[in-house]
Amino acid sequence: MDVIKVKANSRTAAVAGAIAGVMREHKHAVIQAIGAGAVNQSVKALVLAKGYLAEDGIIIVCIPEFVDVEIDGKVRTAVKLTVEPR
């Protein structure tokens, strides 16, 4: 399963749809965001996805953590949001 990577300019509805789709298919999703704007978009998308999935009777929880990722040879700290069914 791929990581859903979110940017500050990502459309929340599109990210929410991706989260919901991955949850329906794999029962587990991982979102990664670097920077305040990207984390903001990720959290808003999670709220939307929660509503989409609730219509299907799927209740989700989110487990946040910091992770180090390498981008262009530099190590950056990202927020990783693991989404699982409750």
Phi, psi and omega in degrees: 000138180276157175275135175276113182262127184246137176250168179297332181259014177291143177284124184299321181295321179292318179294318178299318177297321178295317179299312181298317180297316179294320179297318180296322184277315188250350182063022183193134178222149177233127180244141180231133181219140177239121179101156184298317181297320180291321178294320177301311179298323180296315182292319177297320178295323177298320179297316177296316180298323178303317178293317179300315184286330179298327177298334179263006180079017180256117177260133184244157171232156181237133179244107181272150174201160174269141175222151175265132177233149179259125179230121181053041177080001180246142178271127179238153176265127179242160171261126179252126179247112178266125183250129182223158174287149180278000000 
